[in-house]
Amino acid sequence: MALTKNSKQILRRYDPEMKKVRYNVTFDSSYLTGGEELDCTGDFSEIDEVRIEAGGGYLIEPNPATKVAKYGTGKVDLMCYRQTAATSALIEVASAVNLSALVVDVIVEGRP
């Protein structure tokens, strides 16, 4: 499954060789362990930075294991974590969990 880009907003560019875009993204109905891929190749050839705003009770972060390899392709895997009631520790959401109600803003900066 994949993330759905609901909308896109081009943000101000301070450097002509850089671009910054805000995507409004919805997760899908079957989360994949290791993260869901956000494909930004239509806007970026290379990603430098990814920030996630508003996680709706979840912590969303780029997958550190695939970050370096994928940033160079204009893609990023977004991992989803939730706090456990038993230990208060953050753990990755289990595979196949329905996250279709989770909508976040993802700000991506990189080279067009």
C-alpha positions in Angstrom: 0.0 0.0 0.0 1.1 3.6 -0.2 0.6 7.0 1.2 -2.0 9.3 -0.5 -1.0 12.9 -1.3 -4.2 14.9 -0.8 -2.8 18.3 -1.6 0.5 20.1 -2.3 1.6 23.6 -1.5 4.8 25.1 -2.9 6.5 27.1 -0.1 8.9 30.0 -0.6 12.3 29.2 -2.1 15.3 31.1 -0.7 17.8 29.4 -2.9 17.1 28.9 -6.7 18.6 25.5 -6.6 16.3 24.3 -3.7 12.6 23.7 -3.4 10.3 23.3 -0.4 6.9 21.6 -0.6 4.2 20.9 1.9 2.2 17.7 1.2 -1.0 16.8 3.1 -0.8 13.1 3.3 -3.1 10.3 4.4 -1.8 6.9 5.5 -3.5 3.8 4.1 -5.6 1.0 5.6 -2.7 -1.5 6.0 0.5 0.0 7.5 3.7 -1.7 6.4 6.4 -2.3 9.1 9.4 -0.2 8.2 7.3 2.7 7.0 5.2 3.8 4.0 6.8 5.3 1.0 6.1 8.9 0.1 7.1 9.4 -3.6 8.1 13.0 -4.3 9.9 12.3 -7.6 7.5 14.6 -9.4 8.9 17.5 -7.4 12.4 16.4 -6.2 15.4 14.6 -7.7 17.0 14.6 -4.3 15.7 15.2 -0.8 17.7 17.1 1.9 15.2 17.4 4.8 11.8 16.0 5.8 9.7 17.5 8.7 6.3 16.1 9.8 3.7 18.3 11.4 0.8 17.0 13.4 0.7 13.3 14.0 -2.7 12.9 15.5 -1.4 11.0 18.6 1.4 9.3 16.5 5.0 10.2 16.0 5.9 10.1 12.3 9.5 10.1 11.3 11.6 9.2 8.2 13.0 5.6 8.5 16.6 6.0 9.5 17.6 2.7 7.8 16.4 3.8 4.3 16.8 7.5 4.6 20.2 7.9 2.9 19.4 5.5 0.1 16.0 6.9 -0.7 16.6 10.6 -0.3 18.8 10.5 -3.4 15.9 9.2 -5.4 13.2 11.7 -4.3 11.5 9.3 -2.0 11.2 8.8 1.7 9.8 6.0 4.0 7.6 7.4 6.8 7.5 5.3 10.0 4.7 5.6 12.5 5.2 5.2 16.3 2.7 5.1 19.1 3.2 5.2 22.9 2.4 2.0 24.7 0.2 2.1 27.8 2.3 -0.5 29.6 5.7 1.2 29.5 5.1 4.6 27.9 7.8 3.7 25.4 7.4 4.6 21.7 7.1 1.5 19.5 6.5 1.2 15.8 2.9 0.5 14.8 2.3 -3.1 14.0 2.1 -4.3 10.4 -1.4 -4.2 8.8 -2.8 -1.7 11.3 -5.5 0.6 9.6 -4.2 4.1 9.7 -6.5 5.5 7.0 -7.8 8.2 9.4 -4.3 9.5 10.0 -3.6 12.7 8.1 -0.3 14.7 8.5 1.5 17.5 6.8 4.9 16.6 5.5 7.4 19.4 4.5 10.0 18.3 2.1 13.1 20.3 1.1 15.5 19.4 -1.6 16.7 19.8 -5.2 14.1 19.9 -8.0 
